[in-house]
Amino acid sequence: MLIFATIGISAFGFWRLGLGNAERRELARERAWSRIYLAPLLLAEADRDAFRRDRAALLREKLLMKDVPDWEAGKSVYNTKRYTPNNFVVM
């Protein structure tokens, strides 16, 4: 009789473990899809922030360098026509 109780309790435990694994798998799938759906929104937000920062930097450059002759605000300092994003380090 004790063996049947042990088998029953073990079967119930494994059944609950299976339910928990299925729930965890479903939550992981939901988390992955929510990140997939949010990625374009986050990229657009980062692009808007970068545009705002670039525009503010251009206005600051125009203001600071207004007395320097032959200075073109916003002109690339690199000898290339390719776009080079601003590099900054947060200290």
C-alpha positions in Angstrom: 0.0 0.0 0.0 2.9 2.4 0.8 4.3 1.9 -2.7 1.0 2.9 -4.3 1.0 6.1 -2.2 4.6 6.9 -3.2 3.8 6.3 -6.9 0.7 8.4 -6.6 2.4 11.3 -4.9 5.3 11.1 -7.4 2.9 11.1 -10.3 1.1 14.1 -8.9 4.4 15.9 -8.4 5.6 15.2 -11.9 2.2 16.3 -13.3 2.6 19.6 -11.4 6.2 19.9 -12.6 5.0 19.5 -16.2 2.4 22.2 -15.7 5.0 24.6 -14.2 7.3 23.9 -17.1 4.6 24.6 -19.6 3.7 27.9 -17.8 7.4 28.9 -17.8 7.7 28.1 -21.5 4.6 30.2 -22.3 5.9 33.1 -20.3 9.3 32.9 -22.1 7.5 32.9 -25.4 5.3 35.8 -24.4 8.4 37.8 -23.2 10.2 37.0 -26.5 7.3 38.2 -28.6 6.8 41.3 -26.6 10.4 42.2 -27.1 10.0 41.6 -30.9 7.0 43.8 -31.0 8.6 46.6 -29.0 11.9 46.6 -30.9 10.6 49.0 -33.7 9.2 51.4 -31.1 12.4 51.5 -29.2 14.5 52.0 -32.3 12.2 54.8 -33.4 12.5 56.4 -30.0 16.3 56.1 -30.1 16.3 57.7 -33.6 14.2 60.6 -32.4 16.5 61.1 -29.5 19.6 61.0 -31.7 18.0 63.5 -34.1 17.2 65.9 -31.3 20.7 65.6 -29.9 22.3 66.2 -33.3 20.1 69.2 -33.9 21.0 70.7 -30.5 24.7 70.0 -31.1 24.5 71.8 -34.5 22.8 74.8 -32.9 25.5 74.9 -30.2 28.2 74.7 -32.8 26.7 77.5 -34.8 26.5 79.7 -31.6 30.0 78.9 -30.5 31.8 79.2 -33.9 29.9 82.2 -35.2 33.0 84.4 -35.0 35.4 82.0 -36.7 35.8 82.8 -40.4 35.3 80.1 -43.0 33.7 77.7 -40.4 30.8 75.7 -41.7 28.6 74.4 -38.9 27.6 70.8 -39.4 30.2 70.1 -41.9 31.9 66.7 -41.4 35.5 66.8 -40.0 36.2 63.5 -41.6 37.4 63.1 -45.2 34.7 60.7 -46.2 31.2 61.0 -47.6 29.9 58.1 -45.4 27.8 58.9 -42.4 29.7 58.6 -39.2 27.6 58.6 -36.1 28.7 60.7 -33.1 30.8 58.8 -30.6 30.5 59.8 -27.0 31.5 58.3 -23.7 29.5 58.7 -20.5 31.8 59.2 -17.6 
